[in-house]
Structure formats: structure tokens, C-alpha cells
Amino acid sequence: MADNVEKLVRECNQSRSKGADFPTIWQTMLKGHSYVSGKPVQDRDEHGPLLSIPLITGRHILFGGSGFRAD
């Protein structure tokens, strides 16, 4: 299952590198994905503000200034 989360993160970052913004990635890739269990929530970490997207695995996909990453 962890590989699937990492794959989803890679795909989101690939879309971002091609010019897609967060709202587009949310609508086209994340919102309907079977691993996503809720809406993005604004949060913050040591690097600054971010969006935290909850997953059914109990993990989160985080989106901040440096892109998407798994938590």
C-alpha cells in the first residue's frame, strides 16, 4: 500500500511539473482517488504553510512550496 501512496505522490508532482496547479490536481487526480478519505486541511510545519490531504491508510499527502510529499 505504501508503494501506491508514493506512486500517487510522484504522479501529483509530475502534473505539477507540467504546470498544473493544486486545484486542478485536486479535481483531476486526488478528489476521486480511492485512497483519499477527506478534503484538504490547511496546516503548517517547519517549512511553512501546507495542505494536508488525509488518506485511508492513516497517512497524509502534504502539499507545500516544494510540492507534494507523503507523511
KACORFEN-V129963 format. One record per pair of residues at least 6 apart in sequence whose C-alpha atoms are under 7 Angstrom apart, sorted by sequence separation. I is the first residue (numbers start at 1). J is the second residue. D is the distance in whole Angstrom. If there is no record, write none. Layout:
i->(I I)
j->(J J)
d->(D D)
//
This chain:
i->(30 43 44 54 62 63 43 53 54 61 62 42 43 52 53 61 62 42 43 52 53 61 62 41 42 52 60 61 40 41 51 52 60 40 41 50 51 59 12 40 50 51 39 50 38 49 38 37 36 37 36 37 35 36 35 13 13 12 9 9 9 6)
j->(36 49 50 60 68 69 50 60 61 68 69 50 51 60 61 69 70 51 52 61 62 70 71 51 52 62 70 71 51 52 62 63 71 52 53 62 63 71 25 53 63 64 53 64 53 64 54 54 54 55 55 56 55 56 56 67 68 68 68 69 70 70)
d->(7 6 5 5 6 7 5 5 7 7 5 6 6 6 5 6 6 5 6 6 6 5 7 5 6 5 6 6 6 5 6 7 5 5 6 7 5 6 7 4 5 7 6 4 7 7 6 6 6 5 4 5 5 6 5 6 6 7 6 6 7 7)
//
